[in-house]
Every structure is written in structure tokens, then in C-alpha cells.
């Protein structure tokens, strides 16, 4: 009997060791899964990476491109984010450079253009200036 008890005890020990090994394996898997989820949460989106790199009027050009050409702009953003992340592009991208990039690949982003001129210390739009100068004046006297 005592030999059977010893065998039974060794089987119990083996089973207990297996169970502890399985528990530690599951815990490691859960830890890895939670770490991956944290990385995904902390990882910036491609658009965020590009926006951080934009300079003067760059965001304005990007937003107009997203409105006018959403699928093409998404592709450009992904590629730009890859270049910025890899370190190949480390300079600030202003609106002119971004617009030139879009136009070089055949995406003709249209922007609202205004020309302002200074008159009497104030800036007024050229269209307002021209419309005021072409209006007939009511200074003619009727007799």
C-alpha cells in the first residue's frame, strides 16, 4: 500500500506542477495581450504623425485634400507617416510643400484664394476694392 501511496503522491505532484505551469502560461499570455492593447492605444495614428510634422498652412491643405480626395489623401498620409516614422522626412512640411506633393502625384487640391490689399491702414479684399471702384457714383446732379 505504501508503494501505491508513493505513486499516487508523485502523480499528484506532477499534476500540480502541470497546473501551475498552465496557470503561469495563461498569465503570460494575458500580460502580452494587455501590453499589445496598450501599444495600440499609445500608438499615434498615421494622420497624427503627419499633423505633428506640418508647418504653416499645412493643416489647411491637408484638410482640404481630405475633403476633396479622401481615398488618395489617406494613401498619401500613410506613406508620409511611414517616411516620418522611419526618419527619412524630418523637416517641417508647410502648406506649399504639401500642396506641391499632392499636385506632383496628380491630386489637384483646390484652395480658397483671397488677395488682400491695404487701404487707409486696413486690409480689404481685392474683390471689395474692385466692386467699390466700379460702382457708379451718385454725385451727378439732376437739373
ZAROLO-441636 format. One record per residue: residue number from 1; residue in one letter; x, y, z of N, C-alpha, C in turn. Coordinates in pm, whole numbers, plus 32768, in hexadecimal, padded with zeros to 4 digits. Layout:
k|r|n.px|n.py|n.pz|ca.px|ca.py|ca.pz|c.px|c.py|c.pz
NUM|A|X|Y|Z|X|Y|Z|X|Y|Z
...
***
This chain:
k|r|n.px|n.py|n.pz|ca.px|ca.py|ca.pz|c.px|c.py|c.pz
1|X|8051|7F89|8000|8000|8000|8000|8055|807C|8000
2|X|80BF|8078|804A|810E|80F0|8053|814F|8111|7FCD
3|X|816A|80AA|7F7E|81A4|80C3|7EF9|813B|8105|7EA0
4|X|80BF|80DD|7EA9|8053|811C|7E5D|803F|81AB|7E8A
5|X|804A|81C1|7F0C|803D|824A|7F40|80AB|82A4|7F09
6|X|8124|826B|7F00|8194|82B9|7ECA|817B|82DA|7E36
7|X|814A|8277|7DEA|812C|828D|7D5C|80BD|82F6|7D4C
8|X|8059|82E8|7DA0|7FEA|8347|7D9D|801B|83D5|7DC0
9|X|8073|83DB|7E20|80AA|845D|7E4A|80FF|849A|7DDA
10|X|814E|844A|7D96|819F|847E|7D27|8145|84AD|7CB3
11|X|80D8|8463|7C99|807B|848D|7C31|803A|8512|7C56
12|X|8016|8520|7CD6|7FDB|859D|7D05|803E|8610|7CF1
13|X|80BD|85F7|7D13|8123|865F|7D05|8135|8687|7C71
14|X|8135|8623|7C19|8142|8640|7B89|80CB|8691|7B58
15|X|8055|866A|7B81|7FDB|86B0|7B58|7FDA|8740|7B8D
16|X|8004|8751|7C09|800B|87D6|7C44|8070|882E|7BF8
17|X|80E1|87F5|7BD4|8147|883F|7B89|8110|8867|7B00
18|X|80C8|880C|7ABF|8089|882A|7A3D|8026|889B|7A49
19|X|7FD2|8895|7AB0|7F6D|88FC|7AC4|7FAF|8984|7ADD
20|X|8019|8987|7B2D|805F|8A04|7B46|809F|8A3A|7AC5
21|X|80D3|89E1|7A75|8110|8A08|79F6|80A5|8A44|799A
22|X|8030|8A06|7993|7FC3|8A39|7940|7F94|8AC2|7970
23|X|7F8B|8AD1|79F4|7F5F|8B51|7A2B|7FC3|8BBF|7A09
24|X|8044|8BA1|7A19|80A9|8C07|79FA|80AB|8C26|7963
25|X|8093|8BC2|790E|808E|8BD7|787D|8018|8C32|7859
26|X|7FA4|8C17|7895|7F2F|8C6B|787A|7F46|8CFB|78A9
27|X|7F87|8D09|791A|7FA4|8D8F|794E|8002|8DDA|78EF
28|X|8067|8D96|78BC|80C3|8DD5|785D|8078|8E00|77DF
29|X|801E|8DAB|77AF|7FD0|8DCD|7738|7F7A|8E49|7750
30|X|7F3B|8E4E|77C3|7EE8|8EC2|77E5|7F3C|8F41|77EF
31|X|7FB3|8F35|782A|800C|8FA9|7834|8036|8FDB|77AA
32|X|8059|8F7D|7752|8081|8FA5|76CB|800D|8FE7|7681
33|X|7F97|8FB0|7693|7F21|8FE8|7652|7F06|9076|7684
34|X|7F0F|908A|7706|7EF7|9110|773D|7F65|9172|7710
35|X|7FE0|9144|7703|804C|919B|76D2|8034|91C4|7642
36|X|8005|9167|75EE|7FE7|9187|7563|7F76|91EC|7559
37|X|7F10|91DB|75AE|7EA1|923A|75AE|7ECF|92C5|75D8
38|X|7F2A|92CA|763A|7F5F|934B|7666|7FAE|938D|75F7
39|X|7FFE|933E|75AF|804D|9375|7541|7FF2|93AD|74D5
40|X|7F84|9366|74B9|7F27|9397|7454|7EE7|9419|747F
41|X|7EC6|9424|74FF|7E89|949E|7532|7EEC|9512|752F
42|X|7F69|94F5|7554|7FCE|955E|755B|8007|9582|74D3
43|X|7FFA|952A|7474|8031|9543|73EE|7FE0|95B0|73AA
44|X|8026|9611|7372|7FE4|967D|732B|7FB2|964C|72A5
45|X|7F44|9683|727A|7F12|9660|71F6|7F6C|96A0|718D
46|X|7F63|966F|7113|7FB5|96A5|70A7|7F99|973A|7094
47|X|7F1A|9760|709F|7EF6|97ED|708D|7F34|9843|70FB
48|X|7F33|9811|7177|7F6E|985D|71E6|8004|9872|71D1
49|X|8048|980D|719E|80D8|9817|7183|80F1|9884|711B
50|X|80A0|9883|70B1|80B2|98E6|7047|808F|9972|7079
51|X|8022|997F|70C5|7FF8|9A02|70F6|8064|9A40|714F
52|X|80AA|99EF|719D|8116|9A23|71F2|8188|9A5B|719E
53|X|8196|9A2B|7125|8204|9A54|70CE|81E0|9ACE|7079
54|X|815F|9AF5|7078|8132|9B61|7021|8156|9BE9|7059
55|X|8171|9C46|6FFE|8192|9CCF|7024|8125|9D2E|6FF8
56|X|8150|9DA7|6FD1|80F6|9E13|6FAD|8095|9DE9|6F3F
57|X|8015|9DEE|6F5A|7FA6|9DD0|6F00|7FA5|9D3F|6ECE
58|X|7FF5|9CEA|6F0A|7FF8|9C5E|6EE2|7F77|9C16|6F05
59|X|7F42|9C34|6F7B|7EC6|9BF3|6FA6|7E52|9C1E|6F4D
60|X|7E53|9C9C|6F22|7DE9|9CCD|6EC9|7DEA|9C80|6E45
61|X|7E61|9C6B|6E0D|7E6C|9C1F|6D8F|7E41|9B8F|6DA5
62|X|7E6C|9B53|6E13|7E49|9AC8|6E30|7DB3|9AB7|6E3F
63|X|7D71|9B11|6E87|7CE1|9B07|6E9A|7C96|9B17|6E17
64|X|7CC1|9B73|6DC2|7C80|9B84|6D40|7C94|9B07|6CEA
65|X|7D0A|9ACD|6CEF|7D25|9A53|6CA3|7CCD|99E1|6CD4
66|X|7CBB|99D7|6D59|7C67|996C|6D90|7BD6|997E|6D65
67|X|7BA8|99F9|6D5A|7B1F|9A13|6D31|7B0D|99F3|6C9C
68|X|7B6B|9A1F|6C4A|7B5C|9A12|6BB9|7B86|9989|6B84
69|X|7BEC|994D|6BBD|7C1F|98CD|6B8D|7C3C|9870|6C04
70|X|7BD5|9839|6C43|7BEA|97ED|6CBF|7C41|976F|6CAF
71|X|7C2A|9720|6C48|7C76|96A2|6C3C|7D08|96BD|6C17
72|X|7D20|971A|6BBC|7DA8|973A|6B94|7DF6|9777|6C08
73|X|7DB1|97CD|6C54|7DF3|980F|6CC5|7E16|97AA|6D31
74|X|7DC0|9749|6D47|7DDC|96E2|6DAC|7E5C|9697|6D87
75|X|7E6C|9677|6D07|7EE3|9632|6CD9|7F5F|9689|6CED
76|X|7F55|9708|6CCA|7FC6|9765|6CD9|7FEB|9773|6D6C
77|X|7F87|977C|6DC2|7FA0|978B|6E52|7FEB|9710|6E87
78|X|7FC0|9699|6E5E|8001|961F|6E8D|8093|961B|6E62
79|X|80AD|963E|6DE5|8137|963C|6DB3|818C|96A7|6DF6
80|X|8153|971E|6E08|819D|9789|6E4D|81BC|9761|6EDD
81|X|815C|9722|6F1F|8172|96F6|6FA9|81E3|968F|6FB0
82|X|81E8|9636|6F4E|8255|95D4|6F4A|82DB|961A|6F3C
83|X|82E0|967E|6EE3|835E|96C6|6ECD|8388|9716|6F48
84|X|8327|9752|6F8B|8346|979F|7004|8372|9741|7073
85|X|832D|96D1|7083|834F|9672|70ED|83D8|9634|70D9
86|X|83FC|961B|705A|847E|95DF|703E|84EF|9644|7046
87|X|84CD|96C5|7049|8534|972C|7052|8562|9762|6FCD
88|X|8528|9731|6F60|8551|9762|6EDB|8521|97F0|6EC4
89|X|84AF|9814|6EFF|847E|989E|6EF8|8480|98D3|6F86
90|X|84D6|9936|6F9D|84DE|996E|7024|84CC|9A05|7024
91|X|84AC|9A3F|6FB2|8497|9ACF|6FAC|8403|9AEF|6FB8
92|X|83E7|9B6B|6FD5|835C|9B98|6FDF|8322|9BA5|6F53
93|X|82A8|9B74|6F43|8266|9B78|6EC0|8200|9BE9|6EC4
94|X|821C|9C55|6E7D|81BC|9CC3|6E7D|8153|9CAB|6E12
95|X|80F2|9D05|6E0C|8083|9CF4|6DB0|80AE|9CEF|6D1E
96|X|810E|9D41|6CF9|813E|9D44|6C6F|817E|9CC0|6C46
97|X|81D1|9C89|6C9E|8212|9C09|6C80|81AB|9B99|6C74
98|X|814A|9B99|6CCE|80E3|9B31|6CCC|808D|9B3E|6C4E
99|X|806B|9BB8|6C2A|801D|9BCF|6BB0|806C|9BA2|6B36
100|X|80ED|9BC0|6B34|8142|9B95|6AC4|814A|9AFD|6ABD
101|X|814F|9ABC|6B31|8151|9A29|6B34|80D1|99F1|6AF7
102|X|805F|9A26|6B24|7FE0|99F5|6AEE|7FD8|9A0C|6A57
103|X|8000|9A7F|6A2A|7FF8|9A9D|699A|8059|9A49|694A
104|X|80CC|9A28|6983|812E|99D7|693A|80FC|9949|6923
105|X|80A2|991A|6978|806C|9893|6965|7FE4|9896|691E
106|X|7FBC|990D|68F0|7F42|9918|68A1|7EC5|9937|68F1
107|X|7ED3|995D|696E|7E60|9980|69C0|7E5B|9A18|69C7
108|X|7DFF|9A53|697A|7DF8|9AE4|6970|7D9D|9B1C|69DD
109|X|7DD7|9B35|6A51|7D8C|9B6A|6AC2|7D72|9BFE|6AA9
110|X|7CF3|9C24|6AB6|7CCE|9CB0|6AA1|7CC0|9CF4|6B28
111|X|7CFB|9D69|6B33|7CF4|9DB7|6BAE|7CB1|9E3B|6B91
112|X|7C6E|9E70|6BF6|7C31|9EF4|6BE8|7CA2|9F5B|6BEA
113|X|7CA3|9FAF|6B85|7D0C|A013|6B7B|7CD0|A09D|6B8A
114|X|7D0B|A0EE|6BDE|7CDF|A177|6BF2|7D58|A1D2|6BE4
115|X|7D44|A241|6BA1|7DAD|A2A5|6B96|7D7E|A31E|6BE3
116|X|7DCA|A344|6C47|7DA8|A3B8|6C99|7E09|A428|6C7A
117|X|7DD5|A4A2|6C78|7E2B|A516|6C64|7E14|A575|6CDA
118|X|7E78|A5CA|6CF1|7E6F|A627|6D60|7E3B|A6AC|6D2C
119|X|7DD5|A6DD|6D6F|7D9C|A75F|6D4A|7D7B|A7A8|6DCA
120|X|7DB4|A81C|6DDC|7DA0|A86E|6E53|7DC0|A822|6ED4
121|X|7E2A|A7D0|6ED0|7E54|A785|6F46|7E02|A709|6F63
122|X|7DA3|A6E7|6F0C|7D51|A670|6F1F|7D64|A613|6EA7
123|X|7D58|A592|6EC1|7D5E|A533|6E53|7CD1|A515|6E23
124|X|7CBE|A525|6DA1|7C3D|A504|6D64|7C58|A4A8|6CEF
125|X|7BF5|A457|6CCC|7C0A|A3F9|6C60|7C0B|A443|6BDA
126|X|7C52|A40D|6B7C|7C5D|A44B|6AF9|7BD4|A451|6AB5
127|X|7B82|A3EC|6AC9|7AFD|A3ED|6A8B|7AA8|A45F|6AC2
128|X|7AB2|A47A|6B46|7A69|A4EB|6B7F|7A9B|A56E|6B45
129|X|7B1C|A57C|6B36|7B58|A5F7|6B00|7B29|A60E|6A71
130|X|7B2A|A5A4|6A23|7B01|A5B1|6996|7A6C|A5CD|698B
131|X|7A1B|A58F|69E1|798B|A5A6|69D8|7967|A634|6A01
132|X|79B0|A66D|6A60|7997|A6F7|6A8A|79C0|A75A|6A1E
133|X|7A2D|A73F|69D9|7A5D|A79E|6975|7A0C|A798|68F5
134|X|79C6|A72A|68DB|7978|A720|685F|78E7|A74A|6872
135|X|78BB|A761|68ED|7832|A78C|6904|7822|A81D|68D5
136|X|77B3|A839|6891|779F|A8C3|6865|7785|A91D|68DD
137|X|77BE|A995|68D8|77AC|A9F0|6947|772C|AA40|6936
138|X|76ED|AA63|69A2|766F|AAAD|69A1|7685|AB42|69B1
139|X|76F8|AB72|698A|771C|ABFF|6999|76E7|AC56|6927
140|X|76B2|AC1D|68BE|7684|AC6D|684E|7604|ACB5|6877
141|X|75FC|AD34|685A|7586|AD81|6880|7523|AD88|6810
142|X|74A6|AD7E|6832|743C|AD80|67CD|73FF|AE0C|67CE
143|X|73F5|AE4A|675A|73BA|AED1|6754|7343|AED4|66FE
***
